[in-house]
């Protein structure tokens, strides 16, 4: 497993590479543009199975049968209901200025769950409910009660926006599945390091939330929408991109630390947007986004022929989350609502190894005088 986003880093102690262990959970193949979740390409999962299914896959090693999926959905429902009850008794986390701060404060109040299924329900339920409640509170809207019997994505969408239909809920479900795990990224590494010390799962997830808050990892998909706002029409994309590059400004949503080709998650989310377009949830953004992606890739290839700068997951994340009605301030917290499933699977895997993660480091400071 490579630390952070898989970028090689030289470290002392024979850790050039940087491999710190083995995992059965996910493979990120940057050269081929492939993401495999426990034997399944992400394209075969997102849009075809629910987050409940993928939670079972990551935790159990196989897609759950009917009774197991029902148990997972029930645990998530109980977790959402319990999270809402805690917020009614202690709404202090909702006063945070940033959604990720609200998540960190709210999750840190949890006690250690009894087992992995309880951990999934309580932690994933808490993250989804706190994020939705924070967003509605910031907008001056009434906080809504969870429906424990509903599917997780459907209920989270309703809690955040006040309404949910099957098409938009399916798009959110596809997004949550797409971001559920992605190798040894920064937040997952943070969670595994904490777990490797023998600490508890709640502490591990709080550490992961802290890492995800950073814009170099959790990203800033909101600026992609600012870019599309400025372009407005597909035929303006090429000129706008050329102007930005001439001014030395960065094009948002392009490039990735691991992928040398198009991020497979971008393709999955673009497909989810296409399904929305064919349904009742039309968004004019998709045509602009596609034109912008094509123009940006062509312009960057001309300027940097030796670099692979293709669309990453943020590019279509922004368009999809806006299309289903989520505000930009909630984008990173929504990422956490999906990635928590992967964090929990990695924490469980790390706990089974019982090994402390302690990477080496190359000292480059001064030495004492002889």
N, C-alpha and C positions, 0 to 999 in steps of 0.2 A: 504494500500500500504506500503510495507516495503522499507526502505531506502537502498541505495546502491544495492548490489546484493541479498538482502533479508536476510542477516545474522542478527540474533537477537542481539541486543545490549541493555544493560541496561541503561536507561536514567531516570533522575528525572522527576517528574511531571506526573507519571502514563503512560509513553510511552514505558514501557517494551514491546517489541514485534517486531519491532518498527512500529506501524501502524499510519500513519499520515492522513488517509482519505480513500475514496472509489474511485474506478475507474471502468469504463465499457470497458476499452481498451484492457487489456491483463491479462491473468492468467499464472503465472509461477508455476507449480506444481513440485517441486523438488523431492518429494518422488516417484511420478509415472513417471517422465520424460516426462511431458506434457506441451506444450506451446499452449495456446488458444488465438487467436486474435479475439475479438468481436464475440465469438460464433463459431469460426472455428479453428480446429486444424491446426497447421502450416503445417503439412504434406498434408493437403487437399488444401492448397493454393500455396505453393512454387512448381514451376514446372507446375502448372495448370492455374494460373492467373498471370497477370502482376502487376508490382508495381503500375501502374495507378489504377488497381482494388483495391489493398490493401489500397492505399491512400484514395479512396472513402469509403472503409469499415471503416477505422479508423476515418475519419473525419465525416462521415454521419451516421454510424451505420449499414450500409448494403452495400453489393457489388453493385457497380453502374450499372445502365442500360446503353444501348448504348449511348444515348445523354449525360448522365453525364460523362461516361468514355471519350467520345470525348472532352468534356469541360475540363476535367482534363488533358488529353494529350495536348490539345491546350495551357493550362496555363503553363505546363511544357516547351513546345516548346518556348513560348514567354519568359519564364524565362531564358532559355539557351541563346536565342538570345540576350536578354538584358545584361546578364552577360558577354558575349563575347564583346559586344559593350563597356561596362565599362572597361574591361581589355585593350582594344585598346586605350582608352583615358587615363587610369591610370594603367600601368602594374606593379606598385610598389609591390603589394602583391606577384608577381611571383618571386621576389628576395629573398624570405624567404628561409632559409636553410632546413626547415622541411615542409612537405606538410600541416600538421595541422596548422602551423603558417601562411601559405599562406591562408588557409581557414578562420582563425580567422581574419586576416587583411582584406581580401576581403569582408567577410560577414558584418563586422562592418561598412563598408561604405554604406550599404543599408539604405534606408529610410523605415519608417513603412508602410507595405503594407495596401491596403484599406480594404481587407476582407480575410477570410480564404483561398479561392481558389487562390487569388493573392499571399498570403503568401506562399502557397505550391509551386506555380510556380516560384516565385522569389528566395526563399531560397533554395529549392531543385535544381533549375536550376543553381544558383550561386555555390553551393557546388560541383556539378558535373563538371561544366565547369572550375572552378578554379583548381580543382584537376587535371583534364586532361591537362590543359594548363601548370600548374606547372611541371608536369611530362615530358611533351614534351620539355619544355624549358630547364629543367635540362639535357636532353639528346641531346640538340642542334638541335632539330627538329622543323620544321615549325608548328606554331599554326594553327589549323583547324577551320573553321567556322561551327557552329551548323546547323543542319537541323531541323527547327522547326516542320516539319511535321512528323518526325520519332518518333518511340517509344522511351521512355526515356532511357532504358537500351541499346538499339541498338545504339543510338546516343552517349551516354557516352563512350561506348566501342570504337566506331570509333574515337571519339575525342581524346581518350587516346592512342590508338594503331595505328591509321591510317587506320584501316580496321575493318569491322565487318560482320560476316555471321550470319545466323539465329541460327545456333547451339550454337555458342559462346555467342551471345546476349541472347539466352534463358537461358543459364547457369548463366550469370550475373544477369538476371532478377530474377531467382530463388534465388540467393544469396541475392539480395536487399530485396526481400520479406521476406526471412528467418530472416534477422536482423532488419526488420523495426520497431519492438517494442519488449520489453522484460521486462515488469513490471517496478518496480521502481528501475532501475539501477542507477548508480552514475550520469551519464550525464542527464538522464531524471529527476532525483531528482533536479539537479542543475537548469535545465530549469524551473521546476515547482516552485522552491523557488523564482527565479527571477520574474516569472509571478505572483506569489502570492503577491508580493509587489505592484502590479499595474503597473509594468514596461512594456515595449513593447516587441513584439515577437522577434524582431531582437536581442535585448539584451539577451533574454532568450536563443536563439540559440547560440549566442556567448559564453555564460556561459557553455552550453552543450558541445560545441567544446573544451573548455578548459579542461573540465573533461574527455572527451574522449581521449585527447592527452596522458593522463597518462597511462603508460604501465600496471598498475594494473587493468585498466578498458578496455581501447581500445585494450589492449593486444599487443602481439608481434608475430603474426603468422609467420613472416619471419623465426625465429629460428626453427620452425617446418621443414622448407625446409632444413636448415642447418643439422638437424638431419637426414633427409631422404637422403641428399647428402652423409653423413658419412656412412650410412647403405648400400645404393646403391642397394643391392639385397635382396629379401625377405628372403632367407635362412640365412642371416647374422643378422637378426633383434634380435633374442633372445640373441645371444652372446653379441651384442653391448649394448643392454639394461642392461644385467647383469653387464657388465663392468662399465657402467655409474652409476648404483646404488651402486656398490661396491666402487666407487670413491666418493660417496656422492653427485653426481650431480643430478639436477632435470630433469625429462623427460617432454619435452614441449608438450603442447596440451592435457594434462591429468589433470582431477580434475576441480571442479567448486564450487563456494561458495554456490550455491543453490541446484544443481542437485545431488542427491544421487545415481542416475543411469545414464545411457548414456544420454548425452545431445541430445534431439530430433532434434536439429538443425544439429548436426553431421550426423545423419541419412539422413536428407533431402539433405545435400550437397554431401554426398557419393552417393546418388541416382542420383543427377545431374551429378556427375563425371561419373557414369556408363552410363548415356545417351550420354555423350561426347565420351566415349570409343567406344560405338556402332556406332557412327557416324564417321565423317572424322577427328575429333579433338582427336586423340589418345594421351594418356599420360601414360608413363611407371611408373609414380609415384603411381598410384592407387594400384597396387599389393604390392608395397613396403609399402605403407601407411597402408593397411589392415594387413599385416604381423606384422608391427611395433605396431599397435594398439593392436592386440591380444597378442603379446609378452609382451608389457608393462603392460597391464591389469593383465596378469597372474603373472608377476614378482612382481608387486606392491601388489597384493592380498596376495602373500606369505609373503612379508615383512611387510605389514600393514593390517592384516586381519580385523581390526576393522574400517578401513576407506574405503570410496567409491571413488575410483579414476578411473573414466571412461573418455572416449574421450569427449572433449568439442568442442564448435563451431570452435575454432581456428584450430583444427587438420586438418579438411578437407577444411576449408577456404583457408589455404595456398596452398593446392594442386589445388583447383579449380581456384583461382585467377591467379596462375601461368599458368595453362593450357590454360586460355583464353588470355594470353599475357600481363597481368599487372605486372609491376615491384614491387618488395618487398617494395620499398619506398612509394608506393601508397596504400598499403593494408589498413592502418587505415583510410585514407581519403575516401577510397571506402566504408568502414564500415559506415562512416558518411553520405555518399550519400544515403544509405538505411535507417539509423536510423533517419535522419532528418524528415521523414514522421511521425514516432512515436513521436518525440519531439513536432512537431506542433500540433498533436492531443492532447497530454498531456497539452500543453500550453493552447489550446482552452478549454479543460475540466477544467483546473485550473481557468481560467478567468471566467468561468460560476459559479464557487463556490463563488468567491469573498472573500475567506478567506486567511489570512496571515499564512504561514507555519513558525512556530517558535518552533522547538523542544527544549526540555529541555536538560540540561547537569548536570552530577554529579560533584560537586566541590570536588577535592581531594588535594587542595593546603593547605598551612598553614593558621591558624586562628590568629587574633591579640592576643597578650598577655592579659590575664585577668587583 
